[in-house]
Amino acid sequence: MFRPKLSLRRPLAVLAAAIIGSTGAAVVAATPASAHHTTITGTVDCDRLTGERVITWTVVNSERHKTATITSVTADPATPVLLVAEGTDGTAELKGTPIPKAGQVQGVQRVPGDTQRATLTVEAAWFQKGDSQRKKPPTSKDHKTIELGADGACAPAPKCVDAGDAKYSHTFDGPKGTATVKLAGDLPLCGEEKQYFTLVSYFAPRPQFATPQYVYGTPDSDFLGGTQTEIELKVDVPDCHTQVDLIWGGVDEVIDPLVENGPRYGSKKLGDRGAPGNRSTGPQGWYNGGDKNCTTPAATFASACDGTVTVSLSNDGSISKYPVEFEVRGENGFSEKVTVEPGKANNETVVPAEHAGAIEVLVDGEVIDNGSYKWERPEDCPLPTITADATCETFALTASNPEGAQPVKVDFTYGDKTESRTVKPGSSESVTFPAGDDEAALVSLPELELELEVVYAPEGCGGGGGGEEPPGLPVTGVAAGGIAAGAIVLLAVGAVLFVMARRRRIHFTA
C-alpha cells in the first residue's frame, strides 16, 4: 500500500519564522525611545574680563536605576564643552562622561560675546552589565537651544575701573591705631582719578560713644590711584578713653570736635552697611575704648597750725580735656564737691580741724592717686610756753598756747598729784601745787609728744634766805640757741628756765 511521505521541514520553517518575528517585535516593544532620555538646560553669564559669554549646560539622566554615558556632544557655536566636576582640571570634555542614576552632569562652553543663540545636542546610551555588541543598549538624542542676546552683547574686558564703581577691602585695628585699604580686583582706577581715605583718633569722655570728642594728634590720610592700589594708615591713640574712625574721604571730612547734635560720619565709616562705607569689605572701621579718663586729676595737701588742711585740686595735665568733679571727704561726715575745668589748678578746699584726721579725694567714686591724707603738725608752728612761779609755800605752773594753734592738752604732775588742762589758742591755763619735798614737776604735752621737767628751787626758804622768787619767763623752742638764750635770761633776771624737747626730757635748775 502506497503511503506518501509527509515533509515537516516547511511547516517547521514557517513556525520558526513566526516565532522569530514575534520575538523581534517584543524586543522592539520593550525598548521604546521615550523610556530612556536626557534633559538639557542652559544658563548664560557674561565674563567681563574676557568679553565672552559663558554657558553652563546641565544634562540630567531620566533613569533612576541605570547610569547613562554621554556618547556624543555637538555644540553650535562649535566651541568645546568642558566638564565641570570636583577633582577635574577644567580641560576634560563632556563627551564620554557618565551620568549617575537620576543624576546630572554639567559642562561649560565659552562663546563670543556677540553670540545670539546656542544649541547643544547630546547623545547618550544606557549600558548594562552583560551587554554585548550583538545587543544594543537603549540610547537617546536630545538637544536644547537657548537665546543669549536678550541683554545685549557681552562687553570686552575693561582696562581700568571708574572711581565711582570701584570696590575696596580694608583692615582695621582701633586700639593700635592702624588700618590698610586696598583696591579690589586687578584693575587700577581710571586716568587721574583718586580716592582718599583717612584714619583719625579722638579724646572721648567715656569708653562707649559719647560727646564731646576732640581730635588727638594728626589724622593720617592717603589716596588710591594710578599705580598705588594699597595704602597703610597709622595714628597715635591717647592713653585714655578714645574713639578711632576709618573714614571715606580726605582730611577735609574730619569732624572736630564731635559734639552732641552735631554732624556724624555715619555711612562714611568703612565697613558700614550704607554707601559709601559698604563699598569696602572688612571689619567695622570704628572703635570705642580706653581704660581711664582723659583727665589728670591731682590733689595736694597743706596742714595748718590750727589743725585745718587746705586741699588744692588741679586738672591741668597733658590729657585733661574734660571737667573733673572732685569730692573731698573728711572724717565725721565731711564732704564737699568741686568741679575743676580742664587746664585749671589751685582750686582749694579747706577741711576743718575736726574733720582733718582722715581725708580722701575721689573722682567717679574712687580715691585718686595720692588722694589720702591726714593732718600733720607743721614744723614751724609755735610751741606752747610754760612759766613757773615758785614760792616757799606754792609751786605754780602756767601753760600758754599762741594764737593760730590747735587746742593743746597739758598734764602737770608734781609729787603724787596730776592736773590736766586743755589750753585753747590765744589763752593760758595754770595749776598751783602746795610746796613739797619733790624737787621738780613734770609737764607733758602728749598730743605733741613733748615733756619737760621744771625744777622747784625757790631761794630764801628754810634758812636759805630770800623770800618769794619772781615769776619765771617763757622760753620756746628746743634748739641749742634757745637754751643759750634761756641761760642769758636766767642770769639776767634770776628766773627759772624751762625748755621743751621732743621725746626726751631736759633738766634745768636755777
VOGU-3710 file (C-alpha; in Angstrom, 3 decimals, decimal comma):
1> mfrpklslrr> 0,000/0,000/0,000  1,352/3,243/-1,031  1,821/5,767/1,770  3,005/9,151/0,702  5,849/10,658/2,662  4,928/13,816/4,529  7,607/16,541/4,875  7,643/18,587/8,117  10,510/20,840/7,026  8,334/23,594/5,535
11> plavlaaaii> 5,822/23,839/8,416  8,670/23,960/10,940  10,394/26,657/8,980  7,225/28,698/8,879  6,704/28,168/12,625  10,279/29,194/13,350  9,915/32,298/11,261  6,762/33,200/13,104  8,454/32,702/16,445  11,471/34,740/15,423
21> gstgaavvaa> 9,260/37,501/14,062  7,184/37,687/17,222  10,311/37,724/19,392  11,758/40,594/17,404  8,570/42,540/17,859  8,716/42,001/21,617  12,285/43,307/21,802  11,380/46,483/19,967  8,355/46,977/22,166  10,482/46,569/25,345
31> tpasahhtti> 12,871/49,369/24,388  10,807/52,348/23,254  12,825/55,513/22,527  10,917/57,538/25,090  11,770/55,301/28,057  15,425/56,436/28,291  16,269/60,081/27,682  18,263/63,068/28,884  17,036/66,555/29,716  19,192/69,551/28,816
41> tgtvdcdrlt> 19,026/73,046/30,327  21,372/76,012/29,977  22,201/79,263/31,758  24,373/82,082/30,485  26,662/84,688/32,092  28,972/87,384/30,767  32,667/87,248/31,642  33,592/90,926/31,827  37,295/90,151/31,955  37,383/88,202/28,668
51> gervitwtvv> 34,307/89,607/26,916  32,931/86,083/26,377  29,555/84,607/27,185  29,787/81,611/29,482  27,093/78,938/29,063  26,610/76,319/31,760  24,869/73,244/30,282  23,200/70,751/32,642  22,378/67,217/31,371  20,029/65,129/33,559
61> nserhktati> 19,643/61,311/33,452  15,971/60,260/33,421  16,639/56,763/34,754  16,664/56,142/38,496  18,233/52,674/38,236  20,617/52,996/35,292  23,742/55,035/34,643  23,934/56,813/31,306  27,047/57,626/29,309  27,295/60,629/27,006
71> tsvtadpatp> 28,447/59,241/23,674  28,279/62,360/21,523  28,241/66,131/22,109  27,549/68,619/19,326  27,592/72,349/20,087  26,609/75,321/17,986  28,691/77,533/18,061  31,282/74,776/17,793  33,402/75,555/20,831  34,431/72,938/23,433
81> vllvaegtdg> 32,014/71,932/26,172  34,220/71,158/29,164  33,207/69,034/32,121  32,620/70,792/35,431  33,280/68,396/38,317  35,246/68,279/41,550  38,716/66,887/41,059  38,954/67,844/37,371  41,367/70,402/35,943  38,801/72,039/33,662
91> taelkgtpip> 40,166/70,542/30,425  38,122/67,303/30,170  35,294/67,372/27,627  31,711/66,470/28,399  31,746/63,652/25,830  32,342/60,253/27,431  31,130/61,400/30,848  28,893/59,030/32,823  25,676/60,471/34,266  24,770/58,978/37,675
101> kagqvqgvqr> 21,416/57,293/38,226  18,784/60,038/38,373  21,737/62,440/38,478  23,239/65,132/36,335  26,498/66,458/34,934  27,467/69,974/33,898  29,613/71,382/31,143  30,814/74,923/30,477  31,015/76,401/26,991  32,549/79,765/26,129
111> vpgdtqratl> 31,297/81,580/23,052  31,974/85,040/21,584  30,309/87,907/23,395  28,065/88,822/20,465  26,593/85,283/20,107  22,794/85,480/19,996  21,817/81,781/20,178  23,424/78,494/21,231  22,374/74,857/20,757  23,654/71,706/22,451
121> tveaawfqkg> 22,885/68,208/21,135  23,682/65,230/23,371  23,514/61,507/22,562  23,542/59,092/25,484  23,452/55,306/25,983  22,466/53,212/28,988  24,931/50,335/29,052  24,085/47,495/31,413  26,203/44,729/32,841  26,428/41,853/30,352
131> dsqrkkppts> 25,638/43,974/27,257  27,397/42,778/24,100  27,888/44,091/20,625  25,015/41,931/19,409  22,688/43,557/21,994  22,479/47,304/21,570  21,798/49,388/24,711  18,993/51,924/24,893  20,033/55,306/23,502  18,609/58,798/23,183
141> kdhktielga> 19,384/62,013/21,318  18,279/65,328/22,800  19,031/68,955/22,063  18,427/72,348/23,615  18,583/75,852/22,136  18,854/78,966/24,319  18,785/82,656/23,426  21,858/84,644/24,517  21,343/88,146/23,186  18,424/89,370/25,271
151> dgacapapkc> 20,697/91,634/27,399  22,872/92,851/24,527  26,384/91,883/23,592  28,862/90,947/26,340  31,268/93,886/26,697  35,018/93,308/26,341  37,266/93,347/29,386  37,827/96,829/30,851  41,358/98,151/31,337  40,547/100,254/34,437
161> vdagdakysh> 37,723/100,922/36,869  35,952/104,215/37,466  36,357/105,558/40,991  32,576/105,681/41,312  32,339/101,930/40,615  35,471/100,743/42,421  35,323/98,315/45,326  37,824/98,052/48,151  38,872/95,884/51,076  40,301/97,055/54,396
171> tfdgpkgtat> 41,797/96,012/57,715  41,374/97,936/60,963  42,902/97,779/64,457  41,397/100,530/66,597  43,403/100,031/69,821  46,671/100,143/67,837  45,514/102,955/65,547  46,344/101,133/62,288  44,436/100,380/59,087  45,010/99,382/55,458
181> vklagdlplc> 42,810/99,969/52,399  43,232/98,049/49,132  41,611/98,415/45,712  39,651/95,251/44,902  40,417/93,346/41,702  43,355/93,726/39,355  42,308/96,932/37,621  43,607/100,358/38,627  41,454/103,471/38,861  40,953/105,134/35,517
191> geekqyftlv> 43,029/108,133/34,457  43,926/110,626/37,149  41,113/109,572/39,490  41,943/109,268/43,195  40,075/108,036/46,222  41,170/109,277/49,663  40,766/107,501/52,997  41,535/108,915/56,464  42,228/107,446/59,900  41,534/109,705/62,904
201> syfaprpqfa> 41,593/109,248/66,708  39,802/111,236/69,401  39,808/112,000/73,086  36,486/110,708/74,442  34,679/111,188/77,770  33,758/107,500/78,121  34,847/104,135/76,670  31,494/103,975/74,834  30,365/106,514/72,278  29,805/109,874/73,994
211> tpqyvygtpd> 30,395/113,524/73,251  32,182/115,844/73,129  35,198/114,310/71,410  38,379/116,109/70,357  40,862/115,056/67,680  44,058/113,638/69,153  47,278/114,265/67,263  47,212/114,440/63,456  44,857/112,342/61,294  46,572/110,156/58,677
221> sdflggtqte> 45,182/110,437/55,131  46,262/108,928/51,780  44,769/108,042/48,395  44,435/105,165/45,973  45,014/105,956/42,307  47,440/105,464/39,456  49,844/102,688/40,361  49,031/102,963/44,092  46,466/100,271/44,840  47,039/99,801/48,601
231> ielkvdvpdc> 47,731/102,218/51,471  48,643/101,905/55,152  47,372/104,397/57,738  48,515/104,923/61,337  47,608/107,422/64,073  48,584/107,896/67,707  45,908/106,850/70,178  45,546/108,675/73,538  46,242/106,782/76,739  42,654/107,271/77,877
241> htqvdliwgg> 39,088/106,868/76,596  39,158/107,160/72,817  37,346/106,739/69,526  39,183/105,754/66,326  37,473/106,030/62,906  38,447/104,889/59,391  36,513/107,154/57,045  35,836/107,576/53,336  37,450/110,810/52,140  40,337/113,130/52,942
251> vdevidplve> 41,204/115,263/55,957  38,536/117,762/54,923  35,997/115,136/56,021  37,346/115,061/59,608  34,894/116,421/62,206  36,495/118,238/65,136  35,034/118,326/67,673  32,289/115,733/67,676  29,527/117,330/69,744  26,005/116,483/70,801
261> ngprygskkl> 23,513/117,011/67,951  26,425/117,787/65,618  27,421/116,098/62,320  28,443/112,429/62,303  30,411/110,213/59,927  27,556/107,735/59,548  27,973/105,529/56,476  31,303/107,191/55,597  32,909/104,781/58,057  34,357/101,825/56,180
271> gdrgapgnrs> 32,511/98,613/56,882  29,193/100,412/57,401  26,043/98,932/55,836  25,336/102,048/53,824  27,182/103,730/50,951  29,942/104,614/50,511  31,301/102,672/53,504  29,784/99,428/52,216  31,932/99,621/49,079  34,827/98,290/51,157
281> tgpqgwyngg> 34,731/94,822/52,670  36,316/94,210/56,060  35,654/94,740/59,787  33,759/97,735/61,115  36,071/100,715/60,795  35,403/102,293/64,172  36,469/101,638/67,753  35,497/102,940/71,195  37,563/102,025/74,251  40,312/103,031/76,651
291> dkncttpaat> 40,513/102,215/80,348  40,870/105,612/82,029  39,538/109,151/81,900  41,036/111,777/79,611  41,767/113,979/82,601  44,638/114,414/85,047  43,029/114,898/88,451  45,516/115,697/91,202  45,408/116,905/94,796  47,962/118,372/97,185
301> fasacdgtvt> 47,534/118,946/100,905  48,828/121,578/103,320  48,380/121,321/107,064  47,957/124,489/109,122  48,938/125,017/112,732  45,283/125,410/113,699  44,534/121,810/112,620  42,896/122,609/109,293  44,035/121,163/105,970  43,908/123,036/102,667
311> vslsndgsis> 43,286/120,696/99,710  44,433/122,083/96,333  42,759/120,458/93,311  44,018/120,561/89,714  43,033/119,283/86,260  45,853/120,610/84,102  47,652/117,539/82,725  48,501/116,816/79,090  45,334/114,739/78,566  42,961/116,957/80,552
321> kypvefevrg> 40,189/117,599/78,042  37,137/117,414/80,284  35,946/118,969/83,571  36,569/116,885/86,678  34,182/116,695/89,605  36,193/116,096/92,766  34,748/115,025/96,078  36,748/115,895/99,218  35,790/113,742/102,175  36,855/114,128/105,788
331> engfsekvtv> 36,127/112,158/108,907  32,920/112,700/110,848  30,813/113,066/107,704  32,545/115,989/105,968  32,033/116,093/102,174  32,462/118,822/99,585  32,234/118,541/95,777  34,262/120,788/93,499  34,285/120,889/89,664  37,577/121,889/88,051
341> epgkannetv> 37,638/122,821/84,380  40,316/121,392/82,051  43,627/123,214/82,288  42,769/124,710/85,679  44,517/124,312/89,030  44,672/125,649/92,604  41,001/125,198/93,380  41,182/124,995/97,160  39,011/123,362/99,777  39,672/123,863/103,491
351> vpaehagaie> 38,890/120,876/105,691  38,146/121,987/109,293  40,313/120,632/112,083  37,565/118,381/113,466  37,393/116,567/110,074  41,075/116,564/109,136  42,091/113,308/110,796  41,375/111,282/107,643  40,915/112,998/104,280  40,222/111,409/100,874
361> vlvdgevidn> 39,886/112,957/97,407  37,689/110,984/94,992  36,790/111,136/91,298  33,955/108,956/89,989  33,704/107,341/93,404  37,333/106,199/93,545  40,213/107,677/95,512  42,717/109,245/93,118  46,438/108,543/93,266  47,990/110,171/96,345
371> gsykwerped> 44,499/111,236/97,355  44,627/110,188/101,030  45,935/112,415/103,811  45,653/113,315/107,496  46,649/116,465/109,339  50,284/116,730/110,394  51,645/119,478/112,621  53,858/121,821/110,576  57,384/122,131/111,833  57,210/125,925/112,023
381> cplptitada> 54,203/126,055/114,362  54,947/127,995/117,601  55,076/125,769/120,660  53,138/126,404/123,851  55,182/128,140/126,604  55,465/127,070/130,222  56,186/129,530/133,060  56,538/128,905/136,762  56,084/130,860/139,992  57,867/129,121/142,891
391> tcetfaltas> 57,463/130,320/146,494  58,190/128,675/149,794  54,527/127,696/150,090  53,370/127,000/146,492  54,596/125,876/143,095  52,502/127,440/140,308  52,819/126,337/136,671  51,208/128,097/133,650  50,832/126,854/130,045  50,195/129,452/127,322
401> npegaqpvkv> 49,014/128,481/123,801  49,726/131,013/120,984  47,105/132,271/118,541  46,600/130,172/115,413  47,424/126,908/117,113  45,294/123,911/117,981  43,899/123,415/121,445  46,504/121,505/123,386  46,225/119,182/126,345  48,755/119,741/129,152
411> dftygdktes> 49,384/117,366/132,067  51,025/118,902/135,170  52,487/116,426/137,673  54,099/117,332/140,990  54,657/114,743/143,636  51,744/112,331/143,574  49,310/114,808/142,093  48,480/115,360/138,404  46,355/118,114/136,973  45,278/118,226/133,312
421> rtvkpgsses> 44,197/121,250/131,352  43,167/121,889/127,740  44,524/125,228/126,631  42,697/126,992/123,806  44,589/129,027/121,192  45,419/132,522/122,493  44,811/131,635/126,153  46,578/130,232/129,237  45,818/127,692/131,937  47,513/127,473/135,361
431> vtfpagddea> 47,713/124,978/138,208  49,130/125,559/141,720  50,564/122,811/143,880  51,392/123,095/147,609  55,139/123,168/148,096  56,515/119,738/148,865  59,682/117,770/149,128  59,830/116,901/145,399  62,479/118,885/143,636  60,781/119,055/140,206
441> alvslpelel> 57,440/118,943/138,417  56,817/117,178/135,084  54,866/118,981/132,359  53,680/116,767/129,457  52,024/117,657/126,145  51,012/114,144/124,964  49,492/115,232/121,655  52,759/116,895/120,698  54,906/114,147/122,189  56,682/116,726/124,345
451> elevvyapeg> 57,520/116,860/128,020  59,749/118,948/130,259  60,914/118,879/133,853  60,555/122,049/135,938  62,819/122,200/138,991  61,297/123,564/142,183  64,156/125,551/143,768  62,934/128,772/145,433  65,579/130,782/147,248  65,434/132,014/150,836
461> cggggggeep> 63,225/129,225/152,169  64,127/127,287/155,292  67,162/129,424/156,171  68,137/129,720/152,559  67,238/133,429/152,817  65,392/135,296/150,287  61,564/135,233/150,215  59,480/134,692/147,056  61,107/134,129/143,693  59,998/136,376/140,804
471> pglpvtgvaa> 57,841/134,709/138,135  59,653/132,599/135,526  59,856/133,836/131,937  58,537/131,823/128,954  61,054/130,199/126,687  60,119/128,426/123,407  61,935/126,072/121,117  64,164/123,081/121,554  67,302/124,165/119,743  70,634/124,900/121,367
481> ggiaagaivl> 70,224/128,569/120,505  67,023/128,648/122,577  68,791/127,039/125,503  71,560/129,588/125,347  69,045/132,437/125,207  67,276/130,986/128,228  70,523/130,837/130,108  71,066/134,526/129,432  67,579/135,319/130,719  68,293/133,190/133,749
491> lavgavlfvm> 71,460/135,086/134,561  69,901/138,457/133,933  66,618/138,036/135,734  67,289/135,195/138,124  64,142/133,381/136,912  63,574/129,664/136,471  64,214/128,350/132,882  62,073/125,659/131,277  62,811/124,113/127,850  60,675/121,572/125,926
501> arrrrihfta> 62,139/118,690/123,973  60,523/116,091/121,671  60,548/112,562/123,116  63,158/113,477/125,710  63,399/115,339/128,952  65,757/118,260/129,572  66,506/119,125/133,186  67,429/122,623/134,254  67,888/124,145/137,664  68,194/127,774/138,546
//
